[in-house]
């Protein structure tokens, strides 16, 4: 592994309130070995160690995208495109999508539904150094009801035996977690509506307990208010979307939110780069209701994590910053957003060796123009990306 001393105007150690002005980070053998002021580090680090000086820039932890679909192409018909693509070509496309994410500063992704466990093969290639890409956590095949949301990915289950068998198959395929489509979704218009549940409480309890038996947590796609409550009662690790939908609009169940906080369940709101168009289509009244609920959850102490849903229509793999800008528009401060993209996401995903730049952590870091704590636009201008100490 390369050894390098990076210096910049600012080093955000993580959480985002821990900043070194005129700082430096020493990377060796794939990990962060020291952090401090540039003057101290220059004086103590051997002159033989290569320097990468980055004036006018900020060094910070690599970004984490907690919700992507590498097998989709972000076009108007990602499902149809995937179905028409051979496994060999799809694998190449997924590798290209992963590299787009990496160039945008994303050093860890959680893929929440693919075809034929192709994310596992890509993860293996990246880990072996055969190709560049972010660290991948793979859910492989999502569990869904018969005819339910994303059933085309092959995870339809209709009994306790089927649930146990699918989770076992996912584990054997190399899954890092289990994804359950607890409610309907927009990509499957013939299935249940977004506010309708696809599994009852007993089934959700079984999914969580069976996943735990295999050492896996559960990410739950959950739009409906009742479904969200059932997922929280079952003990899922993360809630995807969590939009509190009802047949008539939105209803925020504050008691369920209290339990979300109490149980340290993270919420991945999954906002794509097309969020302005989404809000326009939603209408001003419903858009304001959605924003109000997100602010209420934040005020209640909910841990939000960052996810773009990259791959679904309009959600491009290189537009990570757009998702954070949505939350900025709701009043989230830049420091909150950077924590959501780094330390909070690492915690929610159970990753103890990334998300900050303290000594001993995996060297997943980026260098961006300017200071993202002052101007979030800095995240759109990535100078350098390191993943496990390897410069992309």
MARTI-112617 format. One record per atom (N, C-alpha, C): z, x, y. Coordinates in steps of 0.001 Angstrom, whole numbers, plus 500000, padded with zeros to 6 digits. Layout:
<pts>
ZXY;...
</pts>
This chain:
<pts>
500000500840498808;500000500000500000;500000500881501251;499363500382502339;499327501129503584;500663501050504300;500981502131504990;502136502156505884;501606502127507303;502210501304508149;501749501211509528;502895500777510429;502892501293511647;503844500864512677;503067500065513711;503390498781513831;502739497917514813;503625497777516036;503052497952517205;503795497752518441;503073496712519303;503845495934520057;503267494879520889;504228494528522007;503735493764522969;504576493354524090;505770492541523617;505557491742522567;506636490923522019;506571490944520492;507737490949519871;507842490739518430;508743489529518209;508187488479517638;508989487308517277;509477487535515849;510773487732515702;511321488033514385;511384486775513539;511843485706514119;512040484444513425;513505484273513026;514101483107513395;513502482018514152;512963482467515520;512255481563516181;511492481927517363;512346482317518560;513656482045518501;514508482481519607;514926483940519463;514524484581518371;514820485997518162;513568486805518490;513556487349519708;512379488034520222;512772489420520725;511950490401520397;512123491749520938;510989492008521922;511352492320523163;510344492673524165;509982494146523992;508686494441524063;508185495788523768;508730496225522406;508358495460521379;508911495663520051;507954496347519097;508473496612517894;507672497261516855;508135496806515484;507201496798514544;507472496434513158;506888497521512263;507698498041511357;507236499039510400;506989498355509064;505772498519508545;505374497943507263;505132499068506270;505697498933505080;505489499942504039;505570499272502669;504628499609501801;504613499087500429;504685497562500387;504018496927501343;503902495480501319;505060494710501903;506077495415502425;507228494730502994;507531495266504389;508279494477505139;508800494925506432;509991495836506154;509938497055506658;511034497992506400;511932498221507612;511423497945508817;512261498108510007;511644497321511155;512506496838512048;512098496121513252;512985496594514394;512408496802515564;513213497230516699;512364497370517934;512927498007518956;512143498257520157;511120499345519871;510018499300520594;508973500292520370;509475501692520646;510294501850521691;510789503183522027;511666503752520915;512556502945520370;513415503414519272;512599503724518018;511653502846517701;510877503033516484;509952504237516595;509346504421517749;508481505577517946;509262506879517790;510515506851518198;511337508064518144;511813508381516736;511902507357515876;512491507576514551;511473507583513412;510311506991513636;509293506922512583;508424508172512627;508169508753511483;507381509977511386;506058509863512139;505677510957512775;504414510985513515;503225510840512583;503415511057511293;502325510925510332;501999509479509981;502904508570510335;502676507149510037;501649506590511027;500591505949510533;499578505364511432;500199504330512369;499694504306513587;500141503337514591;499036502314514854;499432501063515057;498520500034515543;499153499449516799;498669499919517937;499239499482519216;498472498270519711;499228497235520115;498631495941520471;499132495492521839;498689496144522909;499135495723524240;498646494317524563;499478493578525292;499119492219525668;499191491218524536;499870491593523435;499877490741522240;501295490516521729;501382489658520719;502647489329520066;502498489497518563;503468490173517935;503553490224516474;504532489137516042;504170488377515040;505020487276514585;504795487032513099;505672486274512453;505440485941511034;504122485213510838;503507485413509683;502292484674509362;502557483182509314;501538482396509617;501660480951509640;501627480391508214;502284479262508028;502337478596506719;501745477203506873;500760476887506052;500171475547506039;500635474855504762;501504473879504913;502160473249503773;501341472141503118;500163471845503651;499379470745503067;497900470998503287;497231471514502257;495788471696502300;495176471209500992;493855471040501028;493079470720499823;491868471651499809;491994472777499153;490936473783499157;489662473296498485;489770472307497609;488594471809496889;487761470835497718;488265470394498862;487516469513499746;486835470351500837;485822469792501469;485020470583502420;485162470144503873;486050469203504168;486304468704505527;485117467921506098;484112467657505280;482966466871505734;483229465384505633;482218464567505924;482414463109505932;482659462518504547;482254463233503491;482446462723502121;482923463857501209;484155464330501411;484627465460500609;484741465136499122;485051463897498803;485191463501497400;483831463556496704;482810462982497345;481484463001496764;480926464410496648;481156465213497675;480676466596497647;481323467364496504;482623467195496337;483317467879495253;482780467438493893;482537466144493734;482061465615492456;480684466162492099;479882466454493125;478525466940492881;478454468458492720;479573469132492885;479585470593492885;480082471126491548;479379472106491011;479801472714489747;481114473468489945;481809473704488850;483082474429488936;482885475823489518;481796476483489160;481536477836489664;481316477822491173;480497476898491644;480241476818493083;481469476340493843;482229475426493233;483437474942493883;484458476074494033;484577476908493030;485493478051493104;485112478977494254;483804479206494443;483342480052495547;483654479398496897;483439478100496984;483729477388498229;485219477441498555;486052477280497532;487491477316497747;487946478696498227;487353479746497673;487679481098498127;487285481274499592;486136480698499986;485709480771501382;486660480003502292;487123478843501831;488077478065502618;489387478848502798;489830479493501742;491056480286501812;490908481413502824;489738482027502874;489522483112503822;489450482598505259;488927481381505448;488953480769506776;490393480594507250;491236480118506360;492650479950506702;493280481288507066;492983482308506281;493560483621506530;493137484151507895;491872483999508234;491388484476509535;492065483742510686;492503482515510439;493201481742511465;494688482089511538;495129483057510730;496520483492510782;497425482861509758;496847482081508826;497644481409507798;497783482348506607;499008482759506315;499247483712505222;499837483059503979;500226481791504079;500699481032502918;500175479609503018;499633479086501905;499194477694501871;499776477007500643;500013475718500775;500395474880499644;499268473882499424;498570474044498292;497470473149497965;498026471957497195;497774470757497712;498402469560497149;497421468647496426;496504469253495692;495619468466494860;494246469083494759;493878469545493548;492574470154493359;491957469649492061;490857470268491678;490166469892490446;490259471028489436;490617470700488224;490603471654487113;491482472884487358;492536472722488152;493461473826488436;492734475055488985;491667474842489745;490927475973490303;491752476766491310;492743476122491930;493603476868492850;494406477927492112;494756477671490869;495523478654490096;494675479895489841;493404479688489498;492506480826489289;492322481612490583;492196480903491698;492056481577492988;493343482322493337;494473481693493097;495766482363493333;495854483657492536;495434483632491280;495474484819490428;494579485919490992;493385485551491450;492460486541492007;493021487170493281;493631486358494119;494225486881495362;495401487804495043;496261487367494139;497431488178493786;497020489515493169;495882489520492462;495407490748491816;494639491649492783;494386491170494000;493637491952494966;492137491887494767;491674490976493906;490242490849493661;489522490177494822;490251489396495605;489707488765496797;490826488602497805;490465488515499072;491464488314500110;491725486831500308;492959486515500620;493316485137500898;494801485020501101;495266483888501565;496705483668501725;497387483499500375;498697483659500365;499463483285499173;499271481789498934;499085481412497680;498836480008497351;499955479463496481;500474478307496875;501322477487496013;500472476292495598;500347476077494301;499406475075493790;500116473917493114;499716472692493468;500228471504492788;499331471096491629;498135471634491559;497114471274490569;496815469768490636;496988469024489547;496553467626489496;497654466674489974;497405465910491040;498432464973491511;498611463802490547;499829463338490403;500092462124489634;499775460911490492;499084459949489913;498755458726490631;498708457574489636;498658456359490138;498565455191489257;497124455017488788;496928454192487798;495577453916487306;494789453213488417;493658453813488793;492887453274489902;493484453604491253;494486454468491270;495216454758492491;494620455879493322;495350456231494374;494885457214495348;494595458557494677;493383459047494866;492928460339494330;492918460364492798;492741459206492192;492639459168490732;491465459974490217;490468460217491076;489297461002490685;489648462451490358;490873462888490693;491291464249490358;491860464341488941;492015463191488272;492359463207486853;493812462993486510;494626462598487492;496063462492487233;496585461075487077;495756460135486651;496206458756486477;497210458668485323;498343458027485574;499379457862484540;499836456409484550;500124455875483344;500478454459483252;501702454199482381;502438455259482031;503615455077481180;504529456289481332;505747456161480795;506662457300480832;506082458494480082;505469458221478934;504877459301478154;503770459993478944;502943459198479609;501842459776480390;502374460628481542;503449460165482174;504059460936483265;504568462277482747;505311462231481653;505851463471481079;504717464416480660;503683463863480063;502580464679479573;501814465343480718;501574464593481799;500831465165482922;501625466267483602;502912466062483766;503746467110484368;503755468354483485;503833468163482173;503805469302481248;502465470028481330;501365469274481438;500048469906481561;499942470701482854;500466470141483930;500425470857485203;501223472154485124;502391472075484531;503214473263484374;502476474315483544;501883473891482454;501165474830481588;499966475444482316;499355474657483208;498205475159483965;498611476164485041;499914476217485362;500386477168486361;500830476558487665;501123475262487671;501542474590488896;502853475163489430;502938475256490752;504160475697491429;505042474527491821;504479473327491805;505201472108492177;504420470926491644;505011469755491747;504354468503491348;504079467682492599;502864467149492668;502504466225493746;502393464828493157;503022463864493829;502903462479493388;502340461648494531;501341460860494229;500786459918495189;501627458644495113;502701458650495848;503649457537495742;503140456271496410;502195456428497348;501603455255497992;500096455403497998;499410454383498475;497970454459498609;497573455398499731;496253455633499858;495767456545500885;494345456240501299;493949456796502446;492665456457503045;491478456956502237;491629458043501479;490504458594500728;490102457727499538;490951456752499189;490658455895498032;490729454433498465;489704453956499152;489745452595499699;489825451508498639;489471451814497383;489537450799496328;490919450709495701;491823451621496061;493170451621495498;494143450842496365;495435450971496090;496442450305496907;496322450690498380;496738449801499255;496723450095500688;497759451166500990;497636451754502166;498483452908502483;499969452571502455;500328451341502793;501753450968502824;502262450504501452;501358450394500489;501746449873499176;502153451007498235;503228450788497500;503690451770496541;502852451769495275;502769452944494649;502025453072493393;502945453255492186;504213453561492440;505193453758491378;506478453041491770;507191452513490769;508483451891491075;509579452949491093;510791452517491415;511902453455491566;512182454224490279;512137453537489138;512395454216487862;511351455288487576;510106454999487890;509049455977487661;509196457190488580;509543456934489832;509741458047490760;510928458902490330;511994458258489875;513142459015489367;512733459886488178;511912459323487290;511454460074486130;510596461264486559;509706461057487513;508841462146487975;509661463293488535;510659462972489348;511497464021489944;512326464731488880;512930463975487971;513779464593486956;512959465403485955;511794464899485589;510939465628484639;510384466894485281;510008466809486554;509562468012487263;510681469044487309;511895468597487609;513041469511487666;513292470159486313;513065469420485240;513250469978483901;512309471153483667;511170471123484341;510212472223484249;510400473247485376;511458473076486160;511726474013487242;510868473806488473;510375472592488678;509459472306489777;510025471244490713;509752471400491996;510070470369492966;508915469403493108;509136468339493888;508130467287494037;507795467075495504;506498467060495787;505984466662497097;505415465261496953;505865464344497800;505471462942497661;504590462501498827;503363462113498505;502480461442499459;503050460030499651;503564459752500850;504271458479501055;504029457974502472;503304456871502573;503039456251503873;503958455060504140;504147454214503152;504877452970503355;506367453171503548;506977452347504374;508409452451504648;509233452290503375;508899451299502560;509643451104501311;509418452268500346;508203452779500304;507903453900499421;508656455148499843;508728455391501143;509478456542501655;510931456445501208;511519455262501347;512916455077500935;513083455347499441;512142454898498626;512234455114497180;512090456592496834;511232457299497539;511063458742497297;512315459513497677;512940459124498767;514179459779499193;515275459520498164;515376458289497685;516378457961496666;516150458753495387;514888459023495072;514566459774493856;514853461263494006;514875461759495256;515206463161495479;514019464098495537;512908463643496139;511763464542496293;512130465676497241;511343466763497174;511625467934498028;510996467800499403;509770467267499450;509101467058500734;508416465700500751;508298465148501946;507570463908502176;506300464240502942;505160463874502372;503877464111503023;503443462852503761;503053463012505012;502609461931505904;503808461172506487;504580460503505668;505821459835506119;505562459026507389;504601458104507313;504162457404508521;504812456042508726;505709455629507812;506500454409507986;505625453166508171;504590453036507378;503665451909507531;504179450658506825;503835449532507420;504057448213506832;502757447427506988;502653446268506360;501422445477506551;501155445131508010;502201445120508830;502055444696510227;502047445844511225;502207447075510758;502258448196511697;503147449307511183;504208449618511962;505152450668511588;506570450132511671;507415450592510747;508837450281510842;509630451507510399;510390452069511338;511191453254511075;512565452837510557;512842453140509313;514131452853508693;515078454019508987;515963453837509939;516831454927510387;517836455342509321;518213454442508459;519128454809507377;518435455757506401;517180455496506112;516442456424505259;516295457783505939;516043457779507238;515965459048507970;517282459801507896;518382459070507994;519689459738507871;519801460425506518;519310459789505474;519373460372504140;518398461550503999;517265461467504672;516323462591504674;517014463838505213;517722463679506315;518443464811506918;519568465276506002;520318464333505482;521467464647504625;521039465410503379;519875465061502821;519397465674501591;518482466877501841;518322467243503108;517476468385503485;516073468235502917;515520467035503042;514138466780502647;513257467076503856;512258467921503675;511366468263504779;510245467238504889;509764467052506108;508690466101506372;507470466848506878;506360466698506158;505082467291506547;504202466172507087;504091466104508403;503414464961509028;501900465000508870;501358466159508478;499933466283508106;499001465774509197;498966466481510300;498075466122511399;496875467054511366;495678466499511451;494472467321511399;493961467604512802;492937468453512859;492338468790514145;491686467603514830;491439466522514099;490819465325514673;491858464321515166;493050464801515501;494127463864515812;493847463049517075;493096463575518033;492793462799519241;491938461583518895;490934461809518052;490105460686517614;490935459699516807;491829460219515952;492689459354515152;493537458451516048;494131459021517101;494962458227518010;494131457184518749;492910457562519111;492029456616519800;491695455439518889;491417455742517625;491097454673516669;492316453819516358;493490454435516419;494721453707516126;495026452675517202;494647452983518438;494955452097519556;496207452540520266;496276452311521563;497366452859522384;498740452363521944;498853451094521597;500165450544521242;500684451156519941;499820451223518927;500241451786517649;500440453298517749;499617453953518559;499777455395518739;501121455709519400;501493454908520369;502784455119521029;503932454860520066;503794453843519217;504838453567518225;504990454733517256;503871455291516820;503918456431515906;504605457628516565;504234457913517817;504850459028518527;506338458817518741;506725457593519063;508140457291519275;508943457534518004;508395457153516861;509100457340515595;509270458829515284;508230459613515525;508336461052515277;509424461660516155;509483461248517411;510531461766518303;511913461314517845;512013460089517367;513302459606516860;513752460423515650;512813460742514770;513141461548513597;513580462951514012;512867463513514953;513242464842515462;514644464811516055;514934463799516855;516259463699517476;517349463501516432;517002462895515300;517979462667514229;518233463925513405;517403464957513607;517613466209512889;516685466449511724;515598465675511613;514652465877510514;513985467245510654;513849467952509519;513160469238509495;511664468970509272;510881469111510332;509438468984510213;508839470321509785;507826470250508926;507103471435508512;505624471244508820;504873472332508833;503501472311509334;502495472088508222;501580471145508433;500516470899507467;499316470273508144;498135470749507816;496920470276508473;496133469265507662;496421469130506358;495595468312505455;494162468842505433;494001470145505658;492679470752505734;491863470415504489;490634470017504721;489735469624503647;489344468162503697;490236467295504200;489875465885504348;488950465761505554;488251464636505713;487260464535506786;487797464935508155;487124465889508786;487478466324510129;488580467348510208;489249467637509111;490371468593509121;489842469962508697;489436470754509679;488807472040509403;489831473083508972;489390474013508150;490292475027507619;490698476067508667;489948476190509747;490299477198510740;491027476674511955;491459475401511941;492039474803513148;493517474493512973;494288475502512630;495727475322512447;496404474938513760;496012475591514854;496682475365516133;496554473928516601;495444473269516233;495256471893516672;496369470980516211;496844471215514989;497937470407514452;499208470597515282;499518471824515668;500716472079516469;500584471473517865;499359471439518390;499144470872519718;499450469378519738;499246468703518612;499627467294518526;501120467137518804;501935467946518151;503381467854518344;503788468292519747;503083469259520298;503364469669521677;503153468496522627;502141467693522347;501881466520523168;502982465479523093;503799465538522037;504930464621521889;506209465189522495;506116466386523056;507284466974523717;507980468066522943;507454468446521775;508051469556521031;507831470855521817;508860471682521895;508775472965522581;508081473990521685;507518475020522314;506779476030521557;507651476691520501;508912476966520823;509799477601519843;509992476703518624;510121475395518843;510244474458517721;508998474495516849;507848474556517489;506595474534516751;506410475808515935;506779476950516501;506656478198515758;507618478216514576;508800477663514751;509728477574513615;509180476629512548;508582475533512990;507985474594512048;506901475297511228;506164476195511854;505051476884511208;505473478086510375;506728478495510505;507163479722509820;508474479502509062;509602479616509736;510894479605509043;511177478275508360;510898477156509013;511180475854508415;510294475604507197;509023475976507316;508113475778506189;508494476653505006;508867477903505284;509278478789504191;510494478223503466;511448477709504221;512651477119503618;512289475921502746;511440475043503262;511079473837502526;510326474161501245;509535475219501270;508749475596500104;509529476488499141;510783476769499477;511613477586498601;511229479048498587;510574479515499658;510147480912499746;511200481711500508;511837482625499834;512928483392500447;512481484751500964;511212485102500756;510765486437501177;509652486394502220;509513485259502904;508543485160503985;509072484179505021;508406484116506174;508827483209507229;509509483896508387;509952485152508181;510486485941509284;510173487411509048;510492488245510031;510127489661509965;511346490563509889;512340490153509127;513505491021508929;513221492011507805;513905493171507811;513669494178506766;513851493610505365;512934493978504488;512951493517503109;512061492324502850;511599491679503920;510718490520503747;509295490977503456;508578490165502729;507162490410502481;506438490529503822;505527491485503930;504852491750505203;503685490780505397;504028489507505621;503066488481506019;503236488316507518;502299488836508285;502470488792509734;501111488747510410;501145488303511663;499918488238512452;500178488819513835;499083489243514479;499116489695515865;498207488768516652;498756488124517696;497977487178518497;497938487633519947;496873487265520636;496752487566522058;497819486808522847;498439487459523820;499388486780524673;500692486480523959;501362485432524442;502686485074523923;502699483586523588;502724483222522306;502678481802521930;503911481022522370;504996481702522689;506174481005523201;505938480494524617;505000481109525316;504655480704526673;503424479801526665;502453480142525805;501209479382525741;500766479299524282;500834478097523730;500491477899522325;499047478277522031;498224478284523050;496821478662522882;496676480057522290;497720480881522418;497666482233521854;497376482213520356;497798481158519664;497574481078518226;496106480911517871;495282480567518842;493848480469518598;493157481826518722;493891482837519097;493308484155519332;494052485177518485;493695485213517214;494359486085516247;493631487430516209;494357488505516515;493757489844516482;493771490438515078;494932490364514432;495113491004513135;495938490106512225;495649490180510925;496396489440509915;496749490391508778;498021490361508391;498487491127507232;499094490155506223;498693490298504983;499300489520503923;499821490466502866;501117490425502610;501787491373501709;501428492805502090;501362493055503390;501113494405503880;499669494828503895;498762494002503409;497339494333503374;496656493700504590;495953494517505331;495268494015506523;493987493302506132;493858492065506534;492680491266506170;491468491637507004;
</pts>
